[in-house]
């Protein structure tokens, strides 16, 4: 059974930090490009960051460059998103995604709220 389970979301003040984790099971983790997406209320889901199979290459949305860092640990089947200098506009549900040429999977999402 394939599972992507996100954790680490919550309420944080502007300027604060959070670290999201996504634990994968049921598939060969290292065969998939891993991504974090987010969806704010009333907006479309958008790509935040992704990382290639062995972590050689990462890509970020312009809105998070310099503040967020994506990483993965293939030994632990886990992908991370370190979020620093959080802004109110980072408030959203954050989703983990795994994709390969033959298909992909989504997690259930974790809420991140940036508010004072």
Secondary structure as GFF3:
##gff-version 3
##sequence-region A 1 116
A	DSSP	beta_strand	3	7	.	.	.	ID=ss1
A	DSSP	beta_strand	10	12	.	.	.	ID=ss2
A	DSSP	beta_strand	18	25	.	.	.	ID=ss3
A	DSSP	three_ten_helix	29	31	.	.	.	ID=ss4
A	DSSP	beta_strand	33	39	.	.	.	ID=ss5
A	DSSP	beta_strand	46	51	.	.	.	ID=ss6
A	DSSP	beta_strand	58	60	.	.	.	ID=ss7
A	DSSP	beta_strand	68	73	.	.	.	ID=ss8
A	DSSP	beta_strand	78	83	.	.	.	ID=ss9
A	DSSP	three_ten_helix	88	90	.	.	.	ID=ss10
A	DSSP	beta_strand	92	100	.	.	.	ID=ss11
A	DSSP	beta_strand	103	106	.	.	.	ID=ss12
A	DSSP	beta_strand	110	114	.	.	.	ID=ss13
###
